[in-house]
Amino acid sequence: MKKILIVDFDDSFIYNVAELCQSWSLDFEVHHHSKITSEFITSHKFKNIIWGPGPGHPEQYPKALELLKHLLKEEIFHFGICLGHQLIFKSLGYEIVSAESKKHGRSGKFKVPKWAVFAEEFWGLEIDVQYYSSLAVKKADTSDDLKLVVDNGAVLSGYSENFLSYQFHPESVGTSCPEALFRGFKEKMI
């Protein structure tokens, strides 16, 4: 089983994620973002990182952004939620903008794409998801090999060989089918 680092950005939602990891008997530790360095990750032998939700703009976390630029080239799987999603994309050069409509505590729809990280039984399933954000990742015209779900120019989800991320909160009670969104992540963690 691969060891998981859960990065806490001073947001209590991270403990919902930790509770899910515990219910799956995954090996994880929660640490505050201010403690996270390359050396810390290496010394603890973390092979998976969950970049949790949190307040503010990704640029308020320059240490995390610099670290992600380096870590996204390593053999570590990253999972980003809300702020974590924005941090991953900002470190890849995408622009973070004010969301067209603020979605604090608002629900939306998400259609599970036909990506390898999702079980086929969930492909095409439309589920309710919960947002807590006033920022968005602006879709960029790039030639990268990322898979994206985009709505009105905002990246709602992204996937590559080494990360999966969501602008919304898959762990929220307002998300109707968290199993569809977490199963692929869970399988990468084992």
N, C-alpha and C positions, 0 to 999 in steps of 0.2 A: 504494500500500500504506500502511495506517495504522500509525503508530508505537505500539509497545506498551511500557508500563511494567510491569515485574514487581516487586512490592513484597516485599522479603525481611524476614521476621519472625524471623530467626535460626533457620531450619529448613532443613536440607539438602534436603528434598523439593522445594524451589523450583527446585533445579538439574535435577531430572527434568523439570519444566515447561519450563525454559529449553532443555533439550536437545530437547524436542518442538518448540518454536518454531523452533529452529535447523534441525531436520530438515525443517520446512515452508518454510524460507527466509523466515521472517517477520522484520520489522525490530523488534528489541526491545532493551531495556536492563534490567539488574537493578540496583536501588538499595535500600539499607537504609531501613527505614520511618522512621528518625529524620531523614532528609534530605527527606522528601516534604512539599511545601507546594503551595498553589495556584499560586504564582509559578513554582515548579520545574516543575510539570506544563505550565503555559502556555509557559514559555520553551523547553522541550524539545519542544513540539508533540505531546504524547502524546494519542492519540485513543481508546486502549484501556488499561485497567488490570487486571492480574491481582493480586488480593489473596491472597497466598499463605498457606499453612498456617504454624502457629507455636505456641509454648507459651503457656499462660496463658489468662486470661479477657479478652474484648474490652475490658472496663473498664480493663485495664492499658495500653491504647493510646488514651488520650483524644484525642490529636492526630489519629489516624487516624479516630476516630469523628466528630469535628467536621468534618474534611475530607470524609468520605463524605456527611454530611448536605448539604453544599454541592454536591459533585460529582455526586450522584445526580440533580440537577436540570439538569445540563449535558449537552451532546451528546457524552458519553463512554460507551463500553460497558465494563461492569465484569464481571469473572469472579472469583468467590470460591471458594476451596477451604478447607474445614475452618474454621480461624480466620477466613479471609477471608469465608466464608459467614456466620459469626456476627457479624462486624463489619458487614456489609451489613445484616443483619436488626436488629441492635441499633440502628444508625443510623436505621432505619425505625420504631423504637419497640417492637420485639418484645423479649420477655424471654429472657435466656439462663439456663438452669437446669442443674443437675447431671443428667446423662443417667440414665435409668432403669437402664440397664446400661452399664458402662464398656466401651468397645470399642477398647482399645489393641491394634492388630495383629489385630483380628478381622474376619472377612468377613461380608457380609450380601448380601441380594438387592435389586436395584433394577429395577423395570419401567419401561422408557423410555416416558414419556407422549407423547400426541399433541399436542405443542407445535410451533409453527412453527420453533423453533430446532433441532429434531431432524429428520434425514432420514426420510421416510416409511418407508423400508425397515427402520428400526430401531424404529418405533412398536410397542409391545407386547412387545419383546424383553426377557426377564428375564436380567440379567447379574449376575455376582458382583462386588461392590465391596468395597474395603478401607477400614476405619475405623481412626483413631488418635485417639480423642477420649473425654473424660469429660464433656463439656458438650453441650448440645442447645439448639436454638432452639425455644421453646415456641410452638405454634400459637396465634395470637391471633384473637379474634372482631373482625375489622375488615371494612370495606367497600372496602378497596383492590382494585385490579384485578390483583393478583399471581396467578400460577399457582403452585400448591404441590403437592409430593408429601409427604404426611404419614404417619407411622407411629407409632402409640401416642401421639399428641399432639405429636410432634417433627417439625419441618420438615426433611426429608432433602434437598430441592432446591427452589429457587425460580427463577422466571423472570418477567421483564417486558421491555418494549421496550429497557431499557438495562442489564439485568444477567441473568446466569445464575450460579447458585451451587449448590455441593454440600457437604453435611456430611462426606461421605466423600472419599477421595483418588482421583480419576479417573486420575491419572498413576501410581499404584502398580502394581507388578508383580502385586499381588493382585487387580487389577481386570481382569476377563476380556475386556472389549471397549472399550478406551479410545476407539477410533474413533467409536463410537456417542455417546459423551459429549462428545467434543471437536470433532466435525465442524462443528456449528453455531457454536461459538465461533470455530473457525478461519475459517469463511466470513465472520463479522462482522469479523475482523481484516484481511481483504484489501480 
